[in-house]
Amino acid sequence: MIKRVLVSDDAKNLIDELREEHGPLMFHQSGGCCDGSSPMCFTDGEFQVSPQDVYLGEVHNCPFYMSKSQFEYWKHTQLTLDITKGRGASFSLEIPTGYRFVIKSRLFTEEEYNQLEEVSYGE
């Protein structure tokens, strides 16, 4: 099965550090506001998922969501959660570490796109 969202090894390492400190985590792909469209890491349940949020899958055992309106723009792309040095201007848990989460993307091939599972929506 083709996954909509992947995670780099560097991001996995940072997730492990954050999970050790904060417990279970979740991600939401920001749709504008403070940090443009940055992946935001929260303690699981800290961000209130709504029926307008799309569940894209798990990254290193963390649920990953995106707003429905933003998903319409990104639905043809496979996302990879990664990190880069620097400090983002957000409320994401990684900010004090000197790294920030970023998204890299690539277009699905037509064959891959036809093999994707249907997405589900938040509660």
C-alpha positions in Angstrom: 0.0 0.0 0.0 1.3 3.5 -0.9 1.5 5.8 2.1 0.5 9.4 1.9 3.1 10.5 4.5 6.6 9.2 5.2 9.2 10.2 7.8 13.0 10.5 7.6 15.4 8.9 10.0 16.5 12.3 11.3 12.8 13.2 12.0 12.3 9.8 13.7 15.2 10.5 16.1 13.8 13.9 17.0 10.3 12.4 17.5 11.9 9.8 19.9 13.5 12.6 21.9 10.2 14.6 22.1 8.2 11.5 22.9 10.5 10.7 25.8 10.0 14.1 27.2 6.3 14.7 26.4 4.7 11.3 25.9 2.5 10.3 22.9 2.6 12.8 20.0 0.6 13.9 17.0 1.2 16.1 14.0 -1.0 18.6 12.2 0.1 20.2 8.9 -0.4 23.9 9.5 -2.4 25.6 6.8 -1.1 29.1 7.1 -1.0 31.5 10.0 2.2 31.6 12.1 4.5 29.3 10.2 3.1 29.1 6.7 2.4 25.5 6.1 4.7 23.8 8.6 4.2 20.4 10.2 3.3 21.1 13.9 4.1 18.6 16.6 1.8 18.5 19.7 1.3 16.2 22.7 -1.3 13.7 21.4 -4.7 15.3 22.0 -3.4 18.8 22.6 -4.5 19.9 19.1 -8.3 19.5 18.7 -8.9 17.6 15.5 -12.2 18.6 13.8 -14.4 17.0 11.1 -12.6 19.4 8.7 -9.2 17.7 9.4 -8.0 14.8 7.3 -6.1 11.8 8.8 -3.3 11.0 6.4 -1.7 8.1 8.4 1.0 7.5 11.0 4.5 8.8 11.1 6.7 6.9 13.6 3.6 5.9 15.6 2.2 9.4 15.6 -1.1 10.4 13.9 -0.7 13.0 11.1 -3.5 15.3 10.1 -4.1 18.2 7.7 -7.0 20.5 7.1 -9.5 19.4 4.5 -9.0 22.6 2.4 -5.2 22.2 2.4 -5.6 18.5 1.6 -7.3 19.4 -1.6 -4.1 21.1 -2.8 -1.8 18.3 -1.5 -3.8 15.2 -2.3 -1.7 14.4 -5.3 1.6 14.5 -3.4 3.4 12.1 -1.0 4.7 14.0 2.0 7.9 13.3 3.9 8.3 14.7 7.4 11.9 15.8 7.9 13.9 18.2 10.0 16.2 21.1 9.4 18.4 23.3 11.7 16.7 26.4 12.8 13.9 27.7 14.9 10.4 28.0 13.5 8.0 30.6 14.8 5.3 28.2 16.0 4.0 26.4 19.0 5.4 23.1 17.9 7.2 21.0 20.5 10.5 20.8 18.7 11.1 24.6 18.8 13.5 24.5 21.8 15.7 21.8 20.2 17.3 24.1 17.6 15.6 22.0 14.8 12.2 22.3 13.1 10.0 19.9 11.3 9.6 20.5 7.5 7.7 18.8 4.8 9.2 17.6 1.5 6.9 16.4 -1.2 6.7 14.7 -4.5 3.9 14.0 -6.9 2.4 10.6 -6.9 2.5 8.7 -10.2 -0.9 8.0 -11.7 -0.4 4.3 -10.7 0.4 5.2 -7.1 -2.4 7.7 -6.8 -4.9 4.9 -7.9 -3.6 2.6 -5.1 -4.0 5.1 -2.2 -6.4 4.3 0.6 -9.3 6.6 1.1 -8.6 9.2 3.8 -10.7 9.6 6.9 -11.8 12.7 8.7 -11.3 13.9 12.3 -13.9 13.7 14.9 
